[in-house]
C-alpha cells in the first residue's frame, strides 16, 4: 500500500511530518509513503532520522515538488497558481491511483478547494465536508461536521452532511445504525435558522421513507455533543469550526488551570507525579483534530487533514486515520449510501 | 432599591430562586425584592427559609401571578397568552419603574420576546442580544454575544452587538477601550460568511471614523475566546449559543474525567482532599451562565437571565449582576453610545 504525503505547510516544518511518516512506516511494514516537497530537504530530513525510525527510510520515497502553499495562501490563489506545490502533487498522486490516500497538514481552505478539483466529488455531493470524531461520555465518540469547509450551508447540504457522517460512523466505528442529530439553539421545533428547520423537515421525511441508513434523532444542543447519546452531529461549517476551536482553546486553558491549581497545593515533585500524566492524557484525548486529524468527505478519494501545528505523533495518527479509511473504502461506502438514498432524498426535497 | 424576581420557570422550582433572593437580601440591607408567582407558594417558601436567610424575609415581598411560562412554551404563545404569568408581571414592574431591574430563570425565548414588548428597545437597536462574560487566561474575561436571541443575524446586527458588548465591558469591568473582535472561521479576509465579512467592513469603517468607542481588532477564531486578548467577541446567536453550550458540556465532562483519573490513582480520601476543592472551583468559574447569569442588552431596562437549572447560589449571582448593571446604569450607557456613534454608523452603512 502506498500513501501520498504533503511534507510542507505544517507549522513545525517538514521535520515533524517526516518523523510521523517514518513512525507509521515502522509500524506498517507493507506501507510505502511518497513524500512530496523540495527533494533535497526531504532527503536531508530522512538521513537525520534516529533509530528506530531510520529503519523505515527505504520506504519513504521523496518526490520533488519545489513550491508550497503557505497558511495565508487563499484558495483562489492556490487554484490558479498551485501547480508545482507539494499539496497539488500529493493530490494528483491520489487522483491518478498511485496512492491510496493523501495526508496534509497544510492550509485547510486550499486543501478543500484543490482536493475538490483534483479528485472530483462523489455524484450528488457538491462540496467536501470536514469531519472529526470528538470524545464523549462513556468512552463514546461523536462525528461532528462540517468543521469549516462550508459556510452559510443551505438545508440540502446539511442533509448531505448527515448522510456522510452516518457513513463515516458505520465505516470506521462499525455503528450499525448511527444516531444522527442536527445542531440547533434549542430542542423546540420553532427555534433555529430557516435552513436548520428545513433540514430537520427533510431529515424527518427521509427517515420516514428510507430503511436502514441511520436513526435521525432531531435537534441537539451544543452541550449534547459530549454526552455520548449521538454518533453524528451535523451543523454549518461556521458553527462547527467555532465549536471545535473553542473546545480546543477551552481544553487547553482548563488543563493549564488544573495543573496550576495542583502545583499550588502540592509540592512540585508530587504534582508532577500525580497530576501531569493524567492531564497530558486528557489533553491528548480532548484535542481530537490536533491528535487525530480530520477527514475530507464527499471526494472520490481519501484525503486526511492533519492539524497545522501538529508534531510527529499527530501526523502519525492522521496517517492511521487515512489507513482506516482505505481499509473500509470510505468513498465507495459514501457513494453507495448516496445511490441507495438518492430516490428517497429526491422524494423528500 | 427594589428588584423584580420571577420565581417560576427554573428547573429547581421556586425554592432555589427564593433562597437565592434571600441570600442577596441578607447581603444588601437596603435591597427589597418583589417576588412574582403564586402567592401562597411564595409565602410558604419564605416561611421555610432557614437562618440567616429568614432574617431578610420582611424584604421579600410576594406579588401574586397565578400563571407561569414553562420551558417548552413558545415565544409566540407567551406573547399572546402570557398576561397573567410571573414573567410578564416581573417585566411590567421593571417597565413601570417600580423595580430597578428584573431577574428570571425561565424560558429564554419567551423572556427575550416579552422583555422586548414590555420594556421596549433603545432607539436604533431592533432586537435584544444576550451576553455573558466567559473566563479567559490571565484572570481576564471576554463578553460573548449574541448567545441565542438572534439567528441569521445580518451584518448591521453584528455591529449592534459590538457596540453593546463594548458598552458592557466599559460599564461593568471599567475597560476604557475594549478590544472587540468578530468571530470567524479564520483570520483571513477572504474567509467567512457574507454577513460576517460585511460586518467586518462596517466595523473597520466605524473604527476609522469614530473616536474613543472601542478598539476593533478584526477576526477572532473560536480558540481565541479563552486567550484573554479580546474583551468582547461578537457572533450570530446560533454560533454563540452552540459555542457556549458546548463549552459548558465540555467543562462538565472534563472535570468529571479529571476527578475519575485522580480517584483511580489516589486513595478516595486523598483524592477528595486534593482534587475535589480544586475541581469544584474550576467548574464554577468555567460555567459562567449557570453561575452568573446572562444579560439581555439593548432594552430600555435591565433584565438578567439566570440559568434554568440554577441553584440558589446561581440565582444569587444573577441578582448581583443585575445590581451591578443598575449601579452603572447600563441601558443609559448603551443608549449614549448609540447616540454618539449613530452618525458614524450611518455613514459607514
Interface residues (C-beta under 8 A of the other chain):
Chain A: X72 X74 X75 X76 X108 X109 X136 X137 X148 X151 X152 X183 X184 X185 X186 X188 X190 X191 X192 X193 X194 X196 X221 X222 X223 X224 X225 X226 X227 X235 X237 X238 X239 X241 X242 X243 X244 X245 X246 X247 X248 X249 X250 X251 X252 X253 X254 X256 X257 X258 X261 X262 X265 X266 X274 X275 X278 X279 X281 X282 X286
Chain B: X72 X74 X75 X76 X109 X136 X137 X148 X151 X152 X183 X184 X185 X186 X188 X190 X191 X192 X193 X194 X196 X221 X222 X223 X224 X225 X226 X227 X235 X237 X238 X239 X241 X242 X243 X244 X245 X246 X247 X248 X249 X250 X251 X252 X253 X254 X256 X257 X258 X261 X262 X265 X266 X274 X275 X278 X279 X281 X282 X286
